[in-house]
């Protein structure tokens, strides 16, 4: 039953306690029988060798568990900014999310990133303020931080009893009970009692705030509230659920996952307040034939429709395609239609995943998440459906890679294996790309940051056993134009005794930063055969990737084809494609081309004593300090700096702050590089 299902993600800043919380959820729901600790490299959801060695989550891991007769599909996402694609694709297919917030650090930089990603996909969420047992923990400061930074209404469903070393348990504001956990039973046993007299006034005050917030969205409750009547517990739960799903407010709970405190009420809240697959707005999809957007109701009786949101390579089974079903049902052994690629493929097996273990399923229905084995063509973002209802679900947008390294096979025989491995890795991770440099013949791999590339290179060398040498990281630049220009190009060659003629007039102009390239053709349809116009478009689009002056990909350029000289007797598609490439080079050279460098958002968490030193490290590298935020766990410096100057920054930062500062970096935008490529090296 759809109403008994929850698809949720655990999201937060690195080290806020996502994986630790997920481990406890699995333990208390009976999915695992021993709690695995990240510090020991034994967490169930961090199954990759590198995750265990580094103590961080790299790949989002999926699992399914049961609580109060409800099926909960959980995706544990990474917190490090370099693996933002894993979070992006997980949020795309989730119905609800648990945002884990550190009670000491409050809203940290990566929390902001994932929160905005969740807003983009309109994902309802609840907040779990973790680490209440740490010195400096402040539940109320964390709540007001969320309210201020994201402009959302917050409601406390619980209050902490004490904080730091004095943290004992929580007060349930709905039932007005104090709950404590028994350390001897690893938090499995809970004891309840009435709220202690010394805490009653505070509890009543916050319960009133909770009811007041709910009453603001429901007239019946407002009436009962104003008349001073008792509101039934079931009514409150129902209204909190409605408000959470419609994103009127965000409910807050608290605990300390590492100390096995506060997790069971969190699982109850997932079941009680987060939506079932049929309680969220229907998925929107583009009908390929009608060329219009249609809504897809989440129903097991509808036409089969699913989205491939993640690909993982398995040495024995090949590609594991993680699929979220939006409608209908797909059985093992059936054929499915890949709508985007217009190809049919057979689903050999369907698996229910539990981290890196699995169990077979006969079929998967609307609302559920499963893994398909046997799909050879499927890629992240592909829609699986049927020819009778060819609809495309909205694709996912991923940020562009900004850092590259050259990879060279140790021997010639390793080259094919290296290429094969790079193909597998880029199929798994859409933010990882590889290309062959036309001039040097080197294989260049690009990713989101130094850690991202380090992880992928380690996987290549250790998991896939490819012998290769890896160069130093280089910045991935872009090229663009800074002025408008027009150019007419003609092409006339005799090839193989046949004349090939073409003429193309192009106009280029700069676009707004970050808006990407655009192509338009104003030539009247019908005056020139379609295949000729397609050849011109192909030539331009290939030129976008080949660059203007330095061979870097182009960005933020608007190209308009304003004229085409077509001769029925000797014009060929080949001539027009070649002519379009030459015209693009010529017109861009006239339009004052510039080299663009990636600029990164840099967030440094640093003790107050070292703020000046940390800031000077950024400004010495040509960075700009945007703001300084005062936090209990240390100040946060928000800055921007060119990527090219940030190599080795972590070593320098550690040395000037005695190893007490940490930082995160993510791509912000491309800007004109002063001095062109000459100053890059």
C-alpha positions as CSV (number, residue, x, y, z in Angstrom):
1,X,0.0,0.0,0.0
2,X,1.3,3.5,-1.0
3,X,0.1,5.1,2.3
4,X,2.4,2.6,4.2
5,X,5.5,3.7,2.3
6,X,8.1,6.5,2.9
7,X,11.0,7.5,0.6
8,X,13.3,9.6,2.7
9,X,16.8,10.9,2.6
10,X,19.2,11.9,5.4
11,X,21.0,15.1,4.4
12,X,23.4,17.5,6.2
13,X,26.8,19.1,6.4
14,X,29.8,16.8,6.6
15,X,30.2,15.4,10.2
16,X,26.7,16.4,11.4
17,X,26.0,12.7,12.0
18,X,23.9,11.5,9.0
19,X,25.4,8.1,8.8
20,X,25.5,7.6,12.6
21,X,21.8,8.5,12.7
22,X,21.0,6.1,9.8
23,X,22.9,3.3,11.6
24,X,20.7,3.8,14.7
25,X,17.5,3.9,12.6
26,X,18.5,0.5,11.0
27,X,19.4,-1.0,14.5
28,X,16.1,0.0,16.2
29,X,14.0,-1.1,13.2
30,X,15.7,-4.5,13.4
31,X,17.4,-4.2,10.0
32,X,20.8,-4.7,11.5
33,X,21.7,-6.4,14.8
34,X,24.8,-4.5,15.8
35,X,25.5,-0.8,15.6
36,X,28.4,-0.1,13.3
37,X,30.5,3.0,14.1
38,X,32.0,5.3,11.5
39,X,35.1,5.8,13.6
40,X,35.8,2.0,13.5
41,X,35.1,1.9,9.7
42,X,32.2,-0.4,10.4
43,X,29.1,1.7,9.4
44,X,26.7,-0.4,7.3
45,X,25.9,2.5,4.9
46,X,29.6,3.4,4.3
47,X,30.5,0.1,2.6
48,X,33.1,1.3,0.1
49,X,36.7,0.8,1.3
50,X,37.5,4.4,0.8
51,X,34.5,5.5,2.9
52,X,35.7,3.3,5.8
53,X,39.3,4.6,5.5
54,X,38.4,8.3,5.2
55,X,35.4,8.2,7.6
56,X,33.1,10.1,5.2
57,X,30.2,9.1,2.9
58,X,31.2,9.2,-0.8
59,X,28.3,7.4,-2.5
60,X,24.6,7.7,-1.5
61,X,23.6,4.3,-0.2
62,X,20.0,3.0,-0.3
63,X,18.3,0.6,2.1
64,X,14.8,-0.5,3.1
65,X,13.5,-1.1,6.6
66,X,10.2,-1.4,8.4
67,X,8.6,0.5,11.4
68,X,5.0,0.2,12.6
69,X,4.0,-1.7,9.5
70,X,5.4,1.1,7.3
71,X,8.1,0.5,4.6
72,X,10.8,3.1,4.8
73,X,13.2,3.5,1.9
74,X,16.2,5.4,3.2
75,X,19.0,7.1,1.2
76,X,22.0,8.2,3.2
77,X,23.7,11.1,1.2
78,X,27.2,12.5,1.4
79,X,27.9,15.7,3.2
80,X,31.1,16.8,1.4
81,X,30.5,19.4,-1.3
82,X,32.6,17.5,-3.9
83,X,29.9,14.8,-4.0
84,X,27.0,17.2,-4.5
85,X,25.8,15.2,-7.5
86,X,25.0,12.3,-5.1
87,X,22.8,14.6,-3.0
88,X,21.2,16.2,-6.1
89,X,20.1,12.9,-7.7
90,X,18.9,11.5,-4.3
91,X,16.7,14.5,-3.6
92,X,15.2,14.3,-7.1
93,X,13.5,11.0,-6.3
94,X,12.7,11.4,-2.6
95,X,9.4,12.3,-1.1
96,X,10.7,13.6,2.2
97,X,14.0,14.4,4.0
98,X,15.5,14.5,7.5
99,X,17.9,17.4,7.8
100,X,20.5,16.5,10.5
101,X,21.8,19.7,12.1
102,X,24.7,19.9,14.5
103,X,23.6,21.4,17.9
104,X,27.0,23.2,18.2
105,X,27.6,24.3,14.6
106,X,24.0,25.1,13.7
107,X,23.4,25.6,9.9
108,X,26.8,25.0,8.3
109,X,27.8,25.8,4.7
110,X,26.9,22.5,3.1
111,X,23.6,22.4,5.1
112,X,22.7,25.5,3.1
113,X,23.6,23.8,-0.2
114,X,21.5,20.7,0.4
115,X,18.6,22.8,1.9
116,X,18.4,24.9,-1.3
117,X,18.6,21.7,-3.4
118,X,15.6,20.3,-1.4
119,X,13.7,23.6,-2.0
120,X,14.3,23.2,-5.7
121,X,12.7,19.8,-5.7
122,X,10.0,20.9,-3.1
123,X,10.9,18.2,-0.7
124,X,9.1,18.4,2.7
125,X,11.5,17.9,5.6
126,X,11.9,17.5,9.4
127,X,15.0,18.6,11.3
128,X,16.9,16.5,13.8
129,X,19.3,18.5,16.0
130,X,22.0,16.0,16.7
131,X,25.0,16.1,19.1
132,X,23.0,17.6,22.0
133,X,25.6,15.9,24.3
134,X,28.5,18.1,23.0
135,X,29.9,21.1,24.9
136,X,28.2,24.2,23.5
137,X,25.1,22.4,22.2
138,X,22.2,24.8,21.8
139,X,18.9,23.4,20.4
140,X,17.1,26.8,20.3
141,X,20.1,28.5,18.6
142,X,20.0,25.8,15.9
143,X,16.2,26.3,15.4
144,X,16.6,30.1,15.1
145,X,19.5,29.6,12.7
146,X,17.3,27.6,10.3
147,X,14.5,30.2,10.6
148,X,16.9,33.1,9.9
149,X,18.9,31.5,7.1
150,X,16.0,29.8,5.2
151,X,13.1,32.1,6.1
152,X,10.9,29.1,7.1
153,X,8.6,28.7,10.1
154,X,9.9,26.2,12.7
155,X,8.0,24.3,15.3
156,X,9.6,22.4,18.2
157,X,8.0,19.0,18.8
158,X,10.5,18.2,21.6
159,X,12.7,20.1,24.0
160,X,16.1,18.8,25.3
161,X,16.5,18.0,29.0
162,X,19.9,19.6,29.7
163,X,22.7,20.0,27.1
164,X,26.4,19.0,26.7
165,X,27.5,16.7,29.5
166,X,24.1,17.2,31.3
167,X,22.0,16.1,28.4
168,X,19.5,13.4,29.8
169,X,16.7,13.1,27.3
170,X,13.8,15.0,25.7
171,X,10.4,16.4,26.6
172,X,7.7,15.3,24.1
173,X,5.6,18.5,23.7
174,X,2.6,16.7,22.1
175,X,2.2,14.2,25.0
176,X,3.8,16.3,27.6
177,X,6.1,13.5,28.8
178,X,9.8,13.3,29.6
179,X,11.7,10.5,27.7
180,X,15.0,9.0,28.8
181,X,17.1,6.2,27.2
182,X,18.8,3.3,28.9
183,X,22.5,3.2,28.1
184,X,22.8,-0.5,29.1
185,X,20.5,-1.6,26.3
186,X,22.1,0.7,23.7
187,X,19.2,3.0,23.9
188,X,16.6,0.3,23.0
189,X,14.7,0.7,26.3
190,X,13.0,4.1,27.0
191,X,11.5,5.3,30.2
192,X,8.7,7.9,30.3
193,X,7.4,10.1,33.1
194,X,5.5,13.3,33.5
195,X,7.3,16.6,33.0
196,X,9.2,17.7,36.1
197,X,7.8,20.8,37.9
198,X,10.9,22.8,37.3
199,X,10.6,22.3,33.5
200,X,6.8,22.5,33.3
201,X,6.7,26.3,32.6
202,X,9.1,26.1,29.7
203,X,7.4,23.0,28.3
204,X,4.0,24.8,28.5
205,X,5.4,27.9,26.8
206,X,6.8,25.9,23.8
207,X,3.7,23.7,23.5
208,X,1.7,26.9,23.2
209,X,4.0,28.1,20.5
210,X,3.6,24.7,18.7
211,X,-0.3,24.9,18.9
212,X,-0.2,28.6,17.9
213,X,1.8,27.8,14.7
214,X,-0.6,24.9,13.8
215,X,-3.7,27.1,14.5
216,X,-2.3,29.7,12.1
217,X,-3.0,27.2,9.3
218,X,-6.3,25.7,10.6
219,X,-9.4,27.6,11.7
220,X,-10.9,24.7,13.7
221,X,-7.8,24.4,15.9
222,X,-7.5,28.2,16.2
223,X,-11.1,28.2,17.6
224,X,-10.3,25.4,20.1
225,X,-7.1,27.2,21.0
226,X,-8.8,30.5,21.6
227,X,-11.5,28.9,23.7
228,X,-8.8,27.3,25.9
229,X,-10.0,23.8,25.1
230,X,-7.8,20.7,25.0
231,X,-6.8,19.7,21.4
232,X,-6.8,15.9,20.8
233,X,-3.4,14.3,20.2
234,X,-4.5,12.7,16.9
235,X,-5.7,16.1,15.6
236,X,-2.3,17.7,16.4
237,X,-0.4,14.8,14.7
238,X,-2.7,15.1,11.6
239,X,-2.2,18.9,11.4
240,X,1.6,18.7,11.9
241,X,1.6,16.1,9.0
242,X,-0.4,18.4,6.8
243,X,1.7,21.4,7.5
244,X,5.0,19.5,7.0
245,X,3.9,18.1,3.7
246,X,2.6,21.5,2.4
247,X,5.9,23.0,3.7
248,X,4.1,25.6,5.9
249,X,6.6,24.8,8.7
250,X,9.5,22.5,9.6
251,X,9.1,20.3,12.8
252,X,12.2,20.0,15.0
253,X,13.4,17.1,17.2
254,X,16.6,16.6,19.0
255,X,18.9,13.9,20.4
256,X,22.5,12.5,20.4
257,X,22.7,9.6,17.9
258,X,26.2,8.6,19.0
259,X,24.8,8.1,22.5
260,X,21.7,6.3,21.1
261,X,19.4,9.0,22.4
262,X,16.3,10.4,20.6
263,X,16.3,8.1,17.5
264,X,13.0,6.2,18.0
265,X,10.9,9.4,18.2
266,X,12.6,10.5,15.0
267,X,11.5,7.2,13.2
268,X,8.0,7.8,14.6
269,X,8.2,11.4,13.1
270,X,9.3,10.0,9.7
271,X,6.2,7.8,9.6
272,X,3.8,10.4,11.2
273,X,4.8,13.5,9.4
274,X,6.7,12.8,6.1
275,X,4.6,12.1,3.0
276,X,3.7,8.8,1.3
277,X,4.4,8.7,-2.5
278,X,0.8,9.5,-3.3
279,X,0.7,12.6,-1.0
280,X,3.1,14.7,-2.9
281,X,2.1,16.5,-6.2
282,X,2.1,14.2,-9.3
283,X,5.4,14.0,-11.2
284,X,5.5,16.2,-14.3
285,X,6.7,14.8,-17.6
286,X,7.0,15.9,-21.2
287,X,4.9,13.9,-23.7
288,X,7.2,13.3,-26.6
289,X,4.5,13.1,-29.3
290,X,2.2,15.8,-28.0
291,X,5.1,18.1,-27.0
292,X,3.3,19.1,-23.8
293,X,3.7,18.6,-20.1
294,X,1.5,16.0,-18.5
295,X,1.0,15.0,-14.9
296,X,1.7,11.4,-13.8
297,X,-0.4,10.3,-10.8
298,X,1.4,7.9,-8.5
299,X,-0.6,4.7,-9.0
300,X,0.4,1.0,-9.3
301,X,-2.4,0.6,-11.9
302,X,-1.1,3.2,-14.3
303,X,1.3,2.9,-17.2
304,X,4.8,1.8,-16.1
305,X,7.1,4.8,-15.7
306,X,10.4,5.1,-13.7
307,X,13.5,7.3,-13.5
308,X,17.1,6.0,-13.4
309,X,18.6,8.2,-10.8
310,X,21.9,6.4,-10.2
311,X,24.2,3.9,-11.9
312,X,26.6,1.8,-9.9
313,X,29.1,-0.6,-11.5
314,X,29.3,-4.2,-10.1
315,X,32.1,-6.4,-11.1
316,X,29.8,-9.5,-11.5
317,X,26.4,-8.0,-12.4
318,X,27.5,-5.1,-14.6
319,X,25.5,-1.9,-14.3
320,X,23.2,-1.6,-11.3
321,X,20.5,0.9,-12.3
322,X,18.7,2.5,-9.3
323,X,15.2,3.3,-10.4
324,X,12.4,5.2,-8.7
325,X,9.0,4.1,-10.0
326,X,6.5,6.9,-10.5
327,X,3.6,4.9,-12.0
328,X,2.6,1.3,-12.9
329,X,4.6,-1.8,-12.3
330,X,7.6,-3.5,-13.9
331,X,8.3,-7.3,-13.4
332,X,11.6,-9.1,-13.6
333,X,12.2,-10.5,-17.1
334,X,10.0,-7.8,-18.8
335,X,11.1,-5.4,-21.5
336,X,11.1,-1.7,-20.8
337,X,11.4,1.2,-23.2
338,X,14.1,3.8,-22.7
339,X,12.1,6.9,-23.9
340,X,15.1,9.2,-24.4
341,X,17.2,6.7,-26.3
342,X,14.2,5.2,-28.1
343,X,15.5,1.7,-27.4
344,X,14.0,-1.4,-25.7
345,X,15.9,-3.3,-23.0
346,X,15.2,-6.3,-20.8
347,X,15.1,-6.1,-17.0
348,X,16.8,-9.4,-16.2
349,X,16.6,-9.0,-12.4
350,X,15.1,-6.6,-9.9
351,X,16.8,-6.2,-6.5
352,X,15.9,-4.6,-3.2
353,X,19.2,-3.0,-2.0
354,X,20.5,-2.8,1.6
355,X,23.7,-0.7,1.2
356,X,25.9,-3.1,-0.8
357,X,23.8,-6.3,-0.1
358,X,20.7,-7.1,-2.0
359,X,17.6,-9.4,-2.1
360,X,15.7,-10.4,-5.3
361,X,12.2,-9.0,-6.0
362,X,9.6,-10.3,-8.5
363,X,8.4,-6.8,-9.4
364,X,8.5,-3.1,-8.4
365,X,5.5,-0.8,-8.3
366,X,4.7,2.9,-8.2
367,X,6.3,4.8,-5.3
368,X,9.0,2.2,-4.6
369,X,12.8,2.3,-5.2
370,X,14.7,-0.8,-6.6
371,X,17.7,-1.8,-8.7
372,X,17.4,-3.1,-12.2
373,X,20.0,-5.4,-13.7
374,X,20.4,-6.0,-17.4
375,X,20.1,-2.5,-18.7
376,X,23.1,-1.8,-20.9
377,X,22.2,1.6,-22.4
378,X,20.6,3.3,-19.4
379,X,22.3,6.4,-17.9
380,X,21.5,8.7,-14.9
381,X,18.4,10.8,-15.7
382,X,16.9,8.3,-18.3
383,X,13.2,7.6,-18.2
384,X,12.0,4.0,-18.5
385,X,8.4,3.6,-19.7
386,X,6.5,2.2,-22.7
387,X,6.1,3.1,-26.4
388,X,2.3,3.6,-25.8
389,X,3.0,6.5,-23.4
390,X,6.3,8.1,-24.4
391,X,6.9,10.6,-21.7
392,X,10.1,12.1,-20.4
393,X,10.5,12.8,-16.7
394,X,12.4,16.0,-15.9
395,X,16.2,15.4,-16.2
396,X,18.6,16.3,-13.4
397,X,21.0,19.3,-13.7
398,X,24.5,18.8,-12.4
399,X,27.2,21.4,-11.9
400,X,30.1,21.6,-14.3
401,X,33.5,20.0,-13.3
402,X,36.2,22.6,-12.5
403,X,39.4,20.7,-11.9
404,X,41.3,18.4,-14.1
405,X,44.2,16.0,-14.1
406,X,46.0,14.1,-16.8
407,X,46.1,10.3,-16.6
408,X,48.6,8.2,-18.5
409,X,48.5,4.4,-18.7
410,X,51.7,2.7,-17.5
411,X,51.9,0.6,-20.6
412,X,50.2,0.6,-24.0
413,X,48.2,-2.5,-23.1
414,X,46.7,-0.6,-20.1
415,X,45.3,2.1,-22.3
416,X,42.2,0.2,-23.4
417,X,41.5,-0.8,-19.8
418,X,42.0,2.7,-18.6
419,X,39.5,4.1,-21.2
420,X,37.0,1.4,-20.3
421,X,37.4,2.2,-16.5
422,X,37.0,5.9,-17.2
423,X,33.8,5.2,-19.2
424,X,32.4,3.2,-16.3
425,X,33.2,5.9,-13.7
426,X,31.7,8.7,-15.8
427,X,28.6,6.6,-16.3
428,X,28.3,6.3,-12.5
429,X,29.1,9.9,-11.7
430,X,27.7,12.7,-14.0
431,X,30.1,15.3,-12.6
432,X,33.1,13.2,-13.6
433,X,34.2,13.6,-17.3
434,X,37.1,12.3,-19.3
435,X,38.3,13.4,-22.7
436,X,41.4,13.0,-24.9
437,X,43.4,16.1,-25.6
438,X,43.5,16.6,-29.4
439,X,47.0,18.0,-29.3
440,X,48.9,16.0,-26.7
441,X,46.8,12.7,-26.9
442,X,46.7,12.7,-23.1
443,X,43.6,11.5,-21.3
444,X,42.2,14.4,-19.2
445,X,39.8,13.6,-16.3
446,X,37.7,16.4,-14.7
447,X,35.8,16.6,-11.4
448,X,34.3,18.8,-8.7
449,X,37.3,19.3,-6.5
450,X,40.6,17.8,-5.3
451,X,38.9,15.3,-3.0
452,X,36.5,14.2,-5.7
453,X,39.3,13.5,-8.1
454,X,41.5,11.9,-5.4
455,X,38.6,9.4,-4.6
456,X,38.0,8.6,-8.3
457,X,41.7,8.1,-9.0
458,X,42.1,5.8,-6.0
459,X,39.1,3.8,-7.2
460,X,40.7,3.5,-10.6
461,X,44.0,2.3,-9.3
462,X,42.8,0.1,-6.4
463,X,39.3,-1.1,-7.3
464,X,39.7,-1.5,-11.1
465,X,43.5,-2.4,-10.8
466,X,44.5,-0.1,-13.7
467,X,48.2,0.8,-13.8
468,X,48.4,4.5,-14.5
469,X,50.4,7.7,-13.7
470,X,48.4,10.7,-12.6
471,X,49.5,14.3,-13.2
472,X,49.1,17.4,-10.9
473,X,45.6,19.0,-10.8
474,X,45.0,21.7,-13.4
475,X,42.1,24.2,-13.5
476,X,39.4,23.6,-16.1
477,X,39.0,27.0,-17.9
478,X,36.3,28.2,-20.2
479,X,36.2,30.5,-23.2
480,X,33.6,33.2,-24.1
481,X,33.1,36.3,-26.0
482,X,32.7,39.8,-24.6
483,X,31.3,41.7,-27.6
484,X,28.8,41.1,-30.4
485,X,30.0,40.3,-34.0
486,X,28.7,39.1,-37.3
487,X,30.6,37.1,-40.0
488,X,29.8,35.5,-43.3
489,X,31.8,32.4,-44.3
490,X,31.8,30.6,-47.6
491,X,33.1,27.1,-48.3
492,X,34.0,25.8,-51.8
493,X,36.1,22.6,-52.2
494,X,36.4,19.9,-54.8
495,X,36.6,16.5,-53.0
496,X,36.6,13.2,-54.9
497,X,35.8,15.0,-58.1
498,X,32.6,16.5,-56.7
499,X,32.1,20.2,-55.8
500,X,31.1,21.0,-52.2
501,X,29.7,24.5,-51.7
502,X,28.2,26.2,-48.6
503,X,27.7,29.7,-47.2
504,X,26.7,30.6,-43.6
505,X,26.2,33.9,-41.8
506,X,26.5,33.9,-38.0
507,X,26.0,36.4,-35.3
508,X,27.4,35.9,-31.8
509,X,26.9,37.9,-28.6
510,X,27.8,37.3,-24.9
511,X,25.1,35.9,-22.6
512,X,24.6,36.4,-18.9
513,X,27.2,34.7,-16.7
514,X,26.2,31.1,-15.9
515,X,23.4,31.0,-18.5
516,X,25.3,28.6,-20.8
517,X,25.3,28.6,-24.6
518,X,22.3,29.1,-26.9
519,X,21.7,28.3,-30.6
520,X,19.0,29.9,-32.8
521,X,18.4,29.8,-36.5
522,X,16.3,32.6,-38.1
523,X,16.5,31.1,-41.6
524,X,12.9,30.5,-42.9
525,X,12.0,26.8,-42.7
526,X,11.3,25.2,-46.0
527,X,13.7,27.5,-47.9
528,X,16.6,25.1,-47.1
529,X,16.3,21.3,-46.6
530,X,16.2,20.3,-42.9
531,X,19.3,18.1,-43.1
532,X,21.3,21.2,-44.2
533,X,20.1,23.2,-41.1
534,X,20.8,20.2,-38.9
535,X,24.4,20.0,-40.3
536,X,24.9,23.7,-39.5
537,X,23.6,23.2,-35.9
538,X,25.9,20.1,-35.5
539,X,28.9,22.1,-36.6
540,X,28.1,24.9,-34.1
541,X,27.5,22.6,-31.2
542,X,30.7,20.7,-31.9
543,X,32.5,24.1,-31.9
544,X,31.2,24.9,-28.5
545,X,33.2,22.0,-27.1
546,X,36.3,22.8,-29.2
547,X,36.9,26.4,-28.0
548,X,38.0,29.5,-29.7
549,X,41.6,30.3,-29.0
550,X,42.9,27.9,-26.3
551,X,40.8,24.8,-26.9
552,X,38.7,25.1,-23.7
553,X,34.9,24.6,-23.9
554,X,32.9,27.7,-24.6
555,X,30.2,29.0,-22.3
556,X,27.7,31.9,-22.2
557,X,27.7,32.5,-26.0
558,X,24.5,33.1,-28.0
559,X,24.9,32.0,-31.6
560,X,22.3,33.0,-34.3
561,X,22.3,31.7,-37.8
562,X,21.0,34.6,-39.9
563,X,21.7,33.4,-43.4
564,X,22.4,30.3,-45.4
565,X,23.6,30.2,-49.1
566,X,22.3,27.0,-50.5
567,X,23.0,25.6,-54.0
568,X,20.8,22.6,-55.0
569,X,23.4,21.2,-57.3
570,X,26.6,21.3,-55.2
571,X,25.6,22.0,-51.5
572,X,26.3,19.0,-49.2
573,X,25.7,18.4,-45.5
574,X,29.5,17.9,-45.1
575,X,30.2,21.3,-46.7
576,X,27.7,23.1,-44.4
577,X,29.0,21.4,-41.2
578,X,32.6,22.4,-42.1
579,X,31.5,25.9,-43.1
580,X,29.6,26.4,-39.8
581,X,32.8,25.4,-37.8
582,X,34.9,27.9,-39.8
583,X,32.3,30.6,-39.4
584,X,32.1,30.1,-35.7
585,X,35.9,30.4,-35.3
586,X,36.0,33.5,-37.4
587,X,33.0,35.3,-35.8
588,X,34.2,34.5,-32.2
589,X,37.7,35.8,-33.0
590,X,36.1,39.1,-34.0
591,X,33.9,39.2,-30.8
592,X,36.8,39.9,-28.4
593,X,37.2,36.3,-27.0
594,X,38.3,36.0,-23.3
595,X,39.5,33.2,-21.1
596,X,37.3,32.5,-18.1
597,X,38.5,31.0,-14.8
598,X,36.4,29.2,-12.2
599,X,35.8,31.1,-9.0
600,X,34.9,29.1,-5.9
601,X,32.8,29.8,-2.8
602,X,35.1,29.1,0.2
603,X,33.6,28.6,3.6
604,X,36.1,28.4,6.5
605,X,35.1,27.3,10.0
606,X,37.8,28.6,12.3
607,X,38.3,29.3,16.1
608,X,38.2,33.1,16.9
609,X,41.9,33.3,17.7
610,X,42.9,32.3,14.1
611,X,40.3,34.3,12.1
612,X,42.9,36.9,11.0
613,X,45.4,34.3,9.8
614,X,42.7,32.3,7.9
615,X,41.5,35.5,6.2
616,X,45.0,36.5,5.1
617,X,45.5,33.0,3.6
618,X,42.4,33.7,1.4
619,X,43.4,37.3,0.4
620,X,47.0,36.3,-0.4
621,X,45.5,34.0,-3.0
622,X,43.5,36.7,-4.7
623,X,40.3,35.9,-2.8
624,X,37.6,38.3,-1.5
625,X,36.1,38.0,2.0
626,X,32.3,38.3,1.7
627,X,31.2,38.0,5.3
628,X,32.1,36.7,8.8
629,X,29.6,34.8,10.9
630,X,29.8,34.4,14.6
631,X,29.1,30.8,15.8
632,X,29.4,28.9,19.1
633,X,31.6,26.3,17.4
634,X,33.9,28.8,15.8
635,X,33.5,31.7,13.3
636,X,32.6,31.0,9.7
637,X,34.4,33.0,7.0
638,X,32.5,33.3,3.7
639,X,34.8,34.1,0.8
640,X,35.4,33.7,-3.0
641,X,38.7,32.9,-4.6
642,X,40.0,31.8,-8.0
643,X,40.3,28.0,-8.2
644,X,43.8,28.2,-9.8
645,X,45.2,29.8,-6.6
646,X,43.5,27.3,-4.1
647,X,45.8,24.3,-4.7
648,X,47.5,23.4,-1.4
649,X,45.2,25.7,0.5
650,X,44.3,23.0,3.1
651,X,47.9,22.4,4.1
652,X,48.6,26.2,4.6
653,X,45.3,26.7,6.5
654,X,46.1,23.8,8.8
655,X,49.6,25.1,9.5
656,X,48.4,28.7,10.4
657,X,45.5,27.5,12.6
658,X,47.3,24.6,14.3
659,X,45.1,22.2,12.5
660,X,41.9,23.6,14.1
661,X,40.2,25.1,11.0
662,X,38.3,23.3,8.3
663,X,37.0,24.5,5.0
664,X,34.6,23.6,2.2
665,X,34.8,24.8,-1.4
666,X,32.2,24.7,-4.2
667,X,32.0,26.2,-7.7
668,X,30.4,29.6,-7.9
669,X,30.9,31.1,-11.4
670,X,33.3,31.7,-14.2
671,X,34.9,35.2,-14.5
672,X,37.4,36.7,-17.0
673,X,40.9,35.7,-16.2
674,X,43.2,38.7,-15.9
675,X,46.2,38.4,-18.3
676,X,44.7,35.4,-20.2
677,X,46.4,32.0,-20.2
678,X,49.9,33.4,-19.8
679,X,49.3,34.0,-16.1
680,X,47.9,30.5,-15.5
681,X,51.2,28.8,-15.0
